Amino acid sequence: MKLKYIKKKMVILIFLIFILQTIYPIAGSSYQISRGEKSIFTLQNRGNILYVGGSGPNNFSSIQKAINAAHDGDTIFVYSGIYYEKIVINKTITLLGENKDTTIIDGSSINNCIKITKDSVIIRDFTIRKGLMGINIIKTSGHEIKNNKIRSNWNGIGLYQVTNSVISENSITDSFFEGINPIESTENTISKNRINWNIYGILFTKSNNNFVYENEFKKNTRGIEMVDQSSNNEIYHNNFYESGEDHAYDDFSNIWDDSYPSGGNYWDDYTGEDNDDDGIGDTPYDISGEGNNKDNYPLMNPYVPQQPPETPIISGPKSGFPGVLYFYHISDTVDPEGDMIYVFWDWDDGNTSGWLGPYNSGEEISSYHTWNTTGIYEIRAKLKDEHGAESGWGKLLVTIPKNKARSMLLYRLLERFELIQKFLINKI
């Protein structure tokens, strides 16, 4: 009798799960990588997760073996350890270290640590050391190299014909030649890095239209040099300290400030005055070289990055019907400096708001939207202040089922499913 009762409850549970999967179609995937009770990183829509240095399914003994088994869109999570490897990334993957201080890729002073030959690769949270090149990126675009310690390589990061990539929040130090060397590379962003104790901090070669801002250059022989027709690069809001020869050298035509009142760069050997106390020197800072370049608005003090507004929390209906207008709100629109703010809405159906505002810091912001087709939509909103500092994305999932009857059934099942599941488990 008891066995019959258990079977009946199991049938009910399976039936409920089937209904949920049928009515609630999956629009995307979200994975959370954990170790013990601690959540390490959350990934959305990046395929399967493979592991290196752990145990159990989907674990590999080397990073390269995991890459060989991966497919475009997959994530490879690498546990702490020292990996003596020569890695080639020829797939669009995310390569994620457990901890940038303890997850180490070592090139043994004879190999490039990482070579990238496929678009849209993400590398985060590693120490990358003792390579001929720490990271060598070739003829590709759309990369993100973030929050790594890249040290004691011949070259830190090499870019050859690379476009639309971001190198941000890394420590790039103790290179025997260049910290970063873009060659024939355009429209890349190099920001918020510590680029210290290299021969050249950045050596641009035949590279144009790149952006370099909010970096620290300290104790390099030369902070930045432009060679071989490198032009139209924008360099501003960087801090230059204690260069061995000169902070910058430029034989061509580049932009060394962000105009007034945003300003240019901080140079620790600038000797001009600031008689109007606006934080910007009254006379330009001359850039060495034959290009007659100047920072027209040198900063009197080291640049301190603008603090962005807090990531917004979106409130409003989480389910609804096609063709119905719904309102959404952001109440925590706080900017640390009290600046005026702007908001950008992305409704996940191809419609965005553009930047709206300005609003006062702390003011509630509301907007509305109608979805015309069924599905699961991820509303996203972000804030930026009047200086351009942007928050992270606030997110809210909204379900738009096919009709009202199914919507009510879905709502009730989602609301009660956990309780039903617990009830069935207790009965069993």
C-alpha positions as CSV (number, residue, x, y, z in Angstrom):
1,M,0.0,0.0,0.0
2,K,2.8,2.4,0.9
3,L,4.7,1.6,-2.3
4,K,1.5,2.3,-4.3
5,Y,1.2,5.7,-2.5
6,I,4.8,6.6,-3.2
7,K,4.4,5.8,-6.9
8,K,1.3,8.0,-7.1
9,K,3.1,10.9,-5.6
10,M,6.1,10.4,-8.0
11,V,3.7,10.5,-10.9
12,I,2.3,13.8,-9.7
13,L,5.7,15.3,-9.3
14,I,6.9,14.2,-12.7
15,F,3.6,15.5,-14.2
16,L,4.2,18.9,-12.6
17,I,7.7,19.1,-13.8
18,F,6.6,18.3,-17.3
19,I,4.0,21.0,-17.2
20,L,6.5,23.6,-16.0
21,Q,8.9,22.7,-18.8
22,T,6.2,22.8,-21.4
23,I,4.6,26.1,-20.4
24,Y,7.8,27.8,-19.3
25,P,10.1,27.6,-22.3
26,I,13.8,28.1,-21.6
27,A,15.0,31.3,-23.2
28,G,18.6,31.2,-22.0
29,S,20.8,29.4,-19.5
30,S,22.5,30.7,-16.3
31,Y,25.2,28.8,-14.5
32,Q,26.8,29.4,-11.1
33,I,30.2,28.0,-10.4
34,S,30.6,27.2,-6.7
35,R,33.2,25.6,-4.4
36,G,31.7,24.5,-1.2
37,E,29.2,27.1,0.0
38,K,30.9,30.0,-1.8
39,S,29.6,31.2,-5.1
40,I,32.6,32.2,-7.3
41,F,31.1,33.4,-10.6
42,T,27.9,33.4,-12.5
43,L,27.8,33.0,-16.2
44,Q,24.9,33.4,-18.6
45,N,24.5,32.0,-22.1
46,R,28.1,30.8,-22.4
47,G,27.4,27.1,-23.2
48,N,28.7,24.2,-21.1
49,I,31.2,24.4,-18.2
50,L,34.4,22.4,-18.2
51,Y,36.8,22.2,-15.3
52,V,40.6,21.9,-14.9
53,G,42.3,20.7,-11.8
54,G,39.3,19.3,-10.0
55,S,37.7,15.9,-9.9
56,G,34.6,14.3,-11.3
57,P,32.7,14.8,-14.6
58,N,33.9,17.4,-17.1
59,N,37.3,17.7,-15.4
60,F,40.6,17.8,-17.2
61,S,44.2,17.6,-16.1
62,S,45.4,20.5,-18.3
63,I,43.9,23.7,-19.7
64,Q,44.8,22.7,-23.3
65,K,42.9,19.4,-23.0
66,A,39.8,21.2,-21.8
67,I,40.1,23.6,-24.7
68,N,40.4,20.8,-27.1
69,A,37.2,19.2,-25.8
70,A,35.3,22.5,-25.6
71,H,33.0,24.0,-28.2
72,D,32.3,27.7,-29.1
73,G,30.5,29.3,-26.3
74,D,31.8,27.1,-23.5
75,T,33.4,28.2,-20.2
76,I,36.5,26.6,-18.8
77,F,36.9,27.1,-15.1
78,V,40.5,26.5,-13.8
79,Y,41.1,25.7,-10.1
80,S,44.0,27.1,-8.2
81,G,47.4,25.6,-9.1
82,I,50.4,26.1,-11.3
83,Y,49.9,25.0,-15.0
84,Y,53.1,24.8,-17.0
85,E,51.5,25.0,-20.5
86,K,51.7,26.5,-23.9
87,I,48.0,27.2,-24.5
88,V,46.4,27.8,-27.9
89,I,42.8,29.1,-27.9
90,N,41.2,28.5,-31.3
91,K,37.6,28.6,-30.0
92,T,35.2,31.3,-28.7
93,I,35.4,30.4,-25.0
94,T,35.6,32.0,-21.5
95,L,38.7,31.0,-19.6
96,L,38.2,31.7,-16.0
97,G,40.6,31.3,-13.1
98,E,39.5,30.5,-9.5
99,N,41.8,33.2,-8.1
100,K,44.2,35.5,-9.9
101,D,46.9,35.1,-7.2
102,T,46.8,31.3,-7.0
103,T,45.7,30.2,-10.5
104,I,49.0,30.5,-12.5
105,I,49.8,29.8,-16.1
106,D,53.6,29.5,-16.5
107,G,55.4,29.5,-19.8
108,S,58.7,28.2,-18.4
109,S,60.5,31.1,-20.1
110,I,60.4,29.2,-23.5
111,N,56.8,29.4,-24.7
112,N,54.0,31.9,-25.2
113,C,51.7,31.3,-22.3
114,I,48.5,31.9,-24.3
115,K,47.9,32.3,-28.0
116,I,44.5,33.4,-29.2
117,T,43.4,32.8,-32.8
118,K,39.5,33.0,-32.6
119,D,37.2,35.9,-32.0
120,S,35.5,36.9,-28.7
121,V,37.6,35.1,-26.1
122,I,37.4,36.1,-22.4
123,I,40.3,35.6,-20.0
124,R,39.9,36.5,-16.4
125,D,41.5,36.0,-13.0
126,F,44.9,34.4,-13.7
127,T,48.5,35.0,-13.0
128,I,50.3,34.7,-16.4
129,R,54.0,34.6,-16.1
130,K,57.4,33.6,-17.6
131,G,56.3,33.5,-21.3
132,L,57.9,34.9,-24.4
133,M,54.5,36.5,-24.6
134,G,52.1,36.4,-21.8
135,I,49.1,36.7,-24.1
136,N,49.5,36.8,-27.9
137,I,46.3,37.7,-29.9
138,I,46.4,37.4,-33.6
139,K,44.0,38.7,-36.4
140,T,40.8,38.5,-34.3
141,S,38.4,40.8,-32.5
142,G,36.0,41.2,-29.6
143,H,38.2,39.9,-26.7
144,E,38.1,40.8,-23.0
145,I,41.3,40.4,-21.0
146,K,40.4,41.5,-17.4
147,N,41.6,41.2,-13.9
148,N,44.8,39.3,-14.5
149,K,48.3,39.6,-13.2
150,I,50.6,39.4,-16.2
151,R,54.2,39.6,-15.1
152,S,57.8,38.6,-15.9
153,N,57.2,37.9,-19.6
154,W,59.3,39.1,-22.5
155,N,56.1,40.9,-23.7
156,G,53.1,41.1,-21.6
157,I,50.3,41.3,-24.2
158,G,50.8,41.3,-27.9
159,L,48.1,42.4,-30.4
160,Y,48.5,41.8,-34.1
161,Q,45.7,43.0,-36.3
162,V,43.3,43.0,-33.4
163,T,40.1,45.1,-33.2
164,N,37.3,46.0,-30.8
165,S,38.9,44.4,-27.7
166,V,39.1,45.4,-24.1
167,I,42.2,45.1,-21.9
168,S,41.1,46.3,-18.4
169,E,41.9,46.0,-14.7
170,N,45.1,44.0,-15.2
171,S,48.4,44.3,-13.5
172,I,51.1,44.2,-16.3
173,T,54.5,44.4,-14.8
174,D,58.2,43.4,-15.1
175,S,58.1,42.8,-18.8
176,F,61.6,42.5,-20.4
177,F,60.3,44.6,-23.3
178,E,56.7,45.9,-23.8
179,G,53.9,45.7,-21.4
180,I,51.4,45.9,-24.3
181,N,52.3,46.0,-28.0
182,P,49.5,46.7,-30.4
183,I,50.6,46.2,-34.0
184,E,48.3,47.1,-36.9
185,S,45.5,47.1,-34.3
186,T,42.5,49.5,-34.1
187,E,39.6,50.5,-32.0
188,N,40.8,48.7,-28.8
189,T,40.3,50.0,-25.3
190,I,43.1,49.8,-22.7
191,S,41.8,51.0,-19.4
192,K,42.3,50.8,-15.6
193,N,45.5,48.8,-15.8
194,R,48.6,49.0,-13.7
195,I,51.4,49.0,-16.3
196,N,54.6,49.3,-14.3
197,W,58.3,48.3,-14.4
198,N,58.5,47.5,-18.2
199,I,60.9,48.8,-20.8
200,Y,57.9,50.3,-22.7
201,G,54.5,50.5,-21.0
202,I,52.7,50.5,-24.3
203,L,54.4,50.5,-27.7
204,F,52.0,51.3,-30.6
205,T,53.1,50.1,-34.0
206,K,51.0,51.0,-37.1
207,S,48.0,51.2,-34.8
208,N,45.2,53.8,-35.0
209,N,42.0,54.8,-33.2
210,N,42.7,53.1,-29.9
211,F,41.6,54.4,-26.5
212,V,44.0,54.5,-23.5
213,Y,42.5,55.9,-20.2
214,E,42.6,55.5,-16.5
215,N,45.8,53.5,-16.4
216,E,48.8,53.8,-14.1
217,F,52.3,54.0,-15.7
218,K,55.1,53.8,-13.1
219,K,58.8,53.2,-13.4
220,N,58.8,52.2,-17.1
221,T,61.8,53.3,-19.2
222,R,59.2,55.0,-21.4
223,G,55.4,55.0,-20.6
224,I,54.0,55.2,-24.1
225,E,55.6,55.4,-27.5
226,M,54.0,55.8,-31.0
227,V,55.9,54.4,-34.0
228,D,55.3,53.6,-37.7
229,Q,52.4,55.9,-38.5
230,S,50.4,55.2,-35.3
231,S,47.9,58.0,-35.3
232,N,44.5,59.2,-33.9
233,N,44.9,57.3,-30.7
234,E,43.3,58.9,-27.6
235,I,45.2,59.0,-24.4
236,Y,43.7,60.7,-21.3
237,H,43.1,60.4,-17.6
238,N,46.3,58.3,-17.1
239,N,48.9,58.8,-14.4
240,F,52.6,58.8,-15.3
241,Y,55.2,58.4,-12.6
242,E,59.0,58.1,-12.5
243,S,59.7,57.0,-16.1
244,G,63.4,56.3,-16.8
245,E,63.7,58.4,-20.0
246,D,60.4,60.1,-20.7
247,H,56.8,59.5,-20.0
248,A,55.7,59.6,-23.7
249,Y,57.2,59.8,-27.2
250,D,55.2,60.5,-30.3
251,D,56.4,61.2,-33.9
252,F,52.9,61.3,-35.3
253,S,49.5,62.8,-34.6
254,N,47.6,61.5,-31.5
255,I,45.2,63.0,-29.0
256,W,46.7,63.4,-25.5
257,D,43.8,64.9,-23.6
258,D,40.0,64.8,-23.3
259,S,39.4,68.6,-23.7
260,Y,38.3,71.0,-21.1
261,P,37.0,70.5,-18.4
262,S,37.6,66.7,-18.5
263,G,41.3,67.2,-18.8
264,G,44.3,65.2,-20.0
265,N,46.8,63.1,-18.0
266,Y,48.8,63.5,-14.8
267,W,52.6,63.9,-15.4
268,D,54.7,63.9,-12.3
269,D,57.3,66.1,-14.1
270,Y,54.9,68.8,-15.2
271,T,56.1,72.2,-13.9
272,G,53.2,74.4,-15.0
273,E,50.9,76.4,-12.6
274,D,47.2,76.4,-12.0
275,N,46.3,80.0,-11.2
276,D,42.6,79.5,-11.6
277,D,42.5,76.5,-9.3
278,D,40.5,74.3,-11.7
279,G,42.8,71.3,-11.3
280,I,44.2,71.7,-14.8
281,G,47.5,73.3,-15.7
282,D,47.5,76.7,-17.4
283,T,50.1,75.6,-20.0
284,P,50.3,72.5,-22.1
285,Y,52.6,69.5,-21.4
286,D,54.9,68.8,-24.3
287,I,55.1,65.2,-25.6
288,S,58.6,64.2,-26.8
289,G,59.1,63.4,-30.4
290,E,58.7,65.1,-33.8
291,G,54.9,65.1,-33.9
292,N,54.6,68.3,-32.0
293,N,52.0,66.7,-29.7
294,K,50.8,68.3,-26.5
295,D,48.6,67.5,-23.6
296,N,46.7,70.8,-23.6
297,Y,45.0,70.2,-20.3
298,P,47.5,68.4,-18.0
299,L,46.1,67.4,-14.6
300,M,47.6,69.0,-11.5
301,N,47.0,65.9,-9.4
302,P,46.8,62.2,-10.1
303,Y,43.6,61.2,-11.8
304,V,41.1,59.5,-9.5
305,P,38.4,57.6,-11.5
306,Q,34.9,58.8,-11.2
307,Q,32.8,56.6,-9.0
308,P,29.8,55.2,-11.0
309,P,26.2,55.2,-9.8
310,E,25.1,52.1,-7.9
311,T,23.8,49.2,-10.0
312,P,20.0,49.7,-10.2
313,I,17.4,47.4,-8.8
314,I,14.4,47.1,-11.1
315,S,10.9,46.5,-9.7
316,G,7.7,45.8,-11.5
317,P,5.6,42.9,-12.8
318,K,7.4,39.6,-13.4
319,S,4.7,38.1,-15.7
320,G,2.1,39.4,-18.0
321,F,0.4,39.1,-21.4
322,P,1.3,40.1,-24.9
323,G,0.1,43.5,-26.0
324,V,-0.3,44.9,-22.5
325,L,1.5,48.0,-21.2
326,Y,3.6,47.4,-18.0
327,F,5.4,49.9,-15.8
328,Y,8.9,49.4,-14.2
329,H,10.7,51.4,-11.6
330,I,14.2,52.1,-10.3
331,S,14.2,53.7,-6.8
332,D,17.9,53.3,-5.8
333,T,19.4,55.8,-8.3
334,V,22.2,56.8,-6.0
335,D,25.4,58.4,-7.3
336,P,28.3,58.5,-4.8
337,E,29.2,62.1,-5.7
338,G,25.6,63.2,-6.0
339,D,25.9,63.8,-9.8
340,M,23.0,64.0,-12.2
341,I,22.3,60.6,-13.7
342,Y,21.0,59.1,-16.9
343,V,19.3,55.7,-17.5
344,F,19.4,53.2,-20.3
345,W,16.7,50.5,-20.7
346,D,17.1,47.3,-22.7
347,W,13.8,45.4,-23.1
348,D,15.3,42.3,-24.6
349,D,13.0,42.3,-27.7
350,G,15.2,44.5,-29.9
351,N,14.0,47.7,-28.3
352,T,16.1,50.0,-26.2
353,S,15.5,53.5,-24.8
354,G,18.9,55.2,-25.4
355,W,20.1,57.4,-22.6
356,L,17.3,59.2,-20.9
357,G,17.6,62.1,-18.4
358,P,19.1,63.8,-16.6
359,Y,17.6,62.8,-13.2
360,N,18.7,63.9,-9.7
361,S,20.6,61.4,-7.7
362,G,18.2,59.5,-5.5
363,E,15.2,60.3,-7.7
364,E,12.9,57.4,-8.7
365,I,12.9,56.6,-12.4
366,S,10.0,54.9,-14.1
367,S,9.5,53.6,-17.6
368,Y,7.0,51.3,-19.4
369,H,7.0,48.7,-22.2
370,T,4.8,46.3,-24.1
371,W,5.9,42.9,-25.4
372,N,4.0,41.7,-28.4
373,T,5.2,38.1,-28.5
374,T,5.4,35.3,-25.9
375,G,8.7,34.4,-24.2
376,I,11.0,35.1,-21.3
377,Y,12.5,38.5,-21.4
378,E,15.4,39.9,-19.3
379,I,14.9,43.6,-18.7
380,R,18.2,45.4,-18.2
381,A,18.9,48.9,-17.0
382,K,22.0,50.8,-16.2
383,L,22.9,54.3,-15.0
384,K,25.6,56.7,-15.8
385,D,26.5,60.0,-14.2
386,E,27.1,63.3,-15.9
387,H,30.8,62.5,-16.3
388,G,30.1,59.3,-18.1
389,A,30.9,56.8,-15.3
390,E,28.5,53.8,-15.8
391,S,27.0,51.4,-13.3
392,G,26.6,47.7,-13.8
393,W,23.4,46.3,-15.4
394,G,20.4,45.8,-13.2
395,K,18.2,42.8,-14.4
396,L,14.7,41.5,-14.0
397,L,13.2,38.5,-15.7
398,V,9.7,38.8,-17.1
399,T,7.5,36.0,-18.5
400,I,5.0,36.6,-21.2
401,P,3.0,33.4,-21.7
402,K,0.7,32.7,-24.7
403,N,-2.7,33.5,-23.0
404,K,-4.2,34.4,-19.7
405,A,-5.4,30.9,-18.8
406,R,-1.9,29.4,-19.2
407,S,-0.4,32.5,-17.5
408,M,-2.4,31.9,-14.3
409,L,-1.6,28.2,-14.3
410,L,2.1,29.0,-14.7
411,Y,2.0,31.6,-12.0
412,R,0.4,29.3,-9.5
413,L,2.8,26.4,-10.4
414,L,5.8,28.6,-10.0
415,E,4.5,30.0,-6.8
416,R,3.7,26.6,-5.3
417,F,6.1,24.2,-6.9
418,E,8.7,24.3,-4.2
419,L,6.1,23.7,-1.5
420,I,4.6,20.8,-3.5
421,Q,8.0,19.3,-4.0
422,K,8.8,19.5,-0.3
423,F,5.4,18.0,0.5
424,L,6.0,15.1,-1.8
425,I,9.5,14.5,-0.4
426,N,8.2,14.5,3.2
427,K,5.5,12.1,2.3
428,I,7.9,9.8,0.7
